[in-house]
């Protein structure tokens, strides 16, 4: 598992993020405070506070992580 910080501060970003991760057959969780939701759920994402960065837990093997992070680079927070 890999954990990164992402920013989803607009409706368009949320839509494109969900479209990007649904291409992968791995589990993705978003963690905001004590809430953990399925990152492939648009409704779930909109239940979170999107004004600040959110933790993304990627449940994939080390070999796949690089490709996933490359796909998600526009959402990553440095």
C-alpha positions as CSV (number, residue, x, y, z in Angstrom):
1,X,0.0,0.0,0.0
2,X,1.2,3.5,-0.8
3,X,-0.3,6.7,0.7
4,X,-0.1,10.1,-1.1
5,X,-1.7,13.5,-0.6
6,X,-4.0,14.7,-3.4
7,X,-6.0,17.8,-4.1
8,X,-9.5,17.7,-5.5
9,X,-10.6,21.3,-5.2
10,X,-13.1,21.4,-8.1
11,X,-16.0,19.4,-9.6
12,X,-14.1,18.8,-12.8
13,X,-11.1,17.5,-10.9
14,X,-13.2,15.1,-9.0
15,X,-14.8,13.8,-12.2
16,X,-11.5,13.4,-14.0
17,X,-9.9,11.8,-10.9
18,X,-12.6,9.1,-10.7
19,X,-12.4,8.4,-14.4
20,X,-8.6,8.0,-14.1
21,X,-8.7,5.5,-11.2
22,X,-11.6,3.4,-12.4
23,X,-9.2,2.2,-15.2
24,X,-7.3,0.3,-12.5
25,X,-8.4,-2.9,-10.9
26,X,-7.0,-2.0,-7.5
27,X,-8.7,-0.5,-4.4
28,X,-8.3,3.2,-3.6
29,X,-9.4,4.8,-0.3
30,X,-9.6,8.5,0.5
31,X,-9.0,9.4,4.1
32,X,-10.2,12.8,5.5
33,X,-10.0,13.0,9.3
34,X,-11.9,9.9,10.6
35,X,-13.7,9.3,7.3
36,X,-12.5,6.6,4.9
37,X,-14.4,6.3,1.6
38,X,-14.0,4.4,-1.7
39,X,-12.1,6.8,-4.0
40,X,-14.1,5.4,-7.0
41,X,-17.3,6.8,-5.6
42,X,-18.1,10.3,-6.8
43,X,-20.9,10.7,-4.2
44,X,-18.5,9.6,-1.4
45,X,-15.8,12.1,-2.5
46,X,-18.3,15.0,-2.4
47,X,-19.1,14.0,1.2
48,X,-15.6,15.0,2.2
49,X,-14.0,18.4,2.9
50,X,-12.4,19.1,-0.5
51,X,-10.9,22.5,0.6
52,X,-7.7,20.9,1.8
53,X,-5.6,18.0,0.6
54,X,-6.8,14.4,1.2
55,X,-4.9,11.2,1.8
56,X,-5.2,8.6,-1.0
57,X,-4.4,5.0,0.0
58,X,-3.4,2.9,-3.1
59,X,-3.8,-0.8,-2.5
60,X,-1.5,-2.1,-5.2
61,X,1.8,-3.9,-5.6
62,X,5.1,-2.0,-5.8
63,X,5.3,-2.8,-9.6
64,X,2.0,-1.0,-10.3
65,X,2.5,2.0,-8.0
66,X,4.7,4.0,-10.4
67,X,2.2,3.7,-13.3
68,X,-0.7,4.7,-11.0
69,X,1.2,7.7,-9.6
70,X,2.2,8.8,-13.2
71,X,-1.5,8.7,-14.1
72,X,-2.5,10.7,-11.0
73,X,0.4,13.3,-11.1
74,X,-1.9,16.3,-11.8
75,X,-3.7,15.6,-8.5
76,X,-0.7,15.0,-6.3
77,X,0.3,17.5,-3.6
78,X,4.1,18.0,-3.2
